[in-house]
Amino acid sequence: MTGMTAAIVWLIIAGAFFVVESMTYQLICIWFMAGALGSMIVSFMGLSFTSQLWIFFVVSLAFLIMARPLLKSKLKVRRQPTNADRVIGMVGVVTETIDNYAATGRAQVNGLSWTVRAREDTMKITPDEKVRVLAIEGVKLIVEPLTETTV
């Protein structure tokens, strides 16, 4: 492969990594893009393809080790709490039997009807029992029965 052909190939590879990185924004492919650009530069020097591959791996690893901690601290993705988070810790009333194996269960919490699942798969909670909300997973509330010890 000539220097110009190899440079074009490395440029296309760098572009592909750029496209993938722009879709994820999680700093997954940016290191490989830097490695591909480094290999593109050395391809003009006439180095063998094996040497170009080594440059690709070394530059990618160097960028990963040096830049990732810095970029991660600057690009922190903060989790934004929603109003749904308010129901965690609240008490609700079961309106449909909660059975994780049958994938059934509804409860009224904070004036709204929610799909709920029990904390443990073996639990079955019947209608009119009170439950405490432990967490939210997707659009389902994870609950446990409200007993004298959980009050």
C-alpha positions, 0 to 999 in steps of 0.5 A, a space after each residue: 500500500 502506498 503512503 497516500 493510499 494508506 493515509 486515505 484508509 487511516 483517514 476513513 477509519 478516523 472518520 468512522 470513529 468520529 461518527 461513532 463517537 459523535 453518536 455516543 458522547 461517552 468517550 468510547 472511540 475518540 482514542 481510536 480516532 487519535 490513533 488513526 490520525 497518528 497512523 495517517 501521519 506516519 503513513 506519509 513517512 513510508 513506514 510499513 503497515 505493521 509499524 502503522 498498526 503499532 503507532 495506532 495502538 500506542 497513540 490510542 493507548 497514550 490518549 486513553 491513559 492521559 486524556 480520559 481522566 481529564 475529559 471525564 472530569 470536565 464532561 460529567 453527565 449529571 443525572 437529573 432527578 425527575 418528579 417521579 423520584 419523589 415517590 421513593 420512600 412513600 407509602 402506597 396501596 396495592 390495587 392489583 396483586 403483585 406477582 413478579 413471576 406473573 408480571 402483574 401488580 399495580 398500586 396507588 402511590 401519591 394519587 397516581 396508579 403505578 405498575 409495581 414489582 416486589 423487591 423479592 421475586 418470591 413475594 406476593 402482595 395482595 390488594 389493599 395491602 400497604 407498600 413502601 416504594 424502594 426504587 424506580 426501575 424504568 417506569 415500574 416502582 419496586 416495593 416492599 410490604 409495609 409491616 410494623 418493622 418497616 414503619 
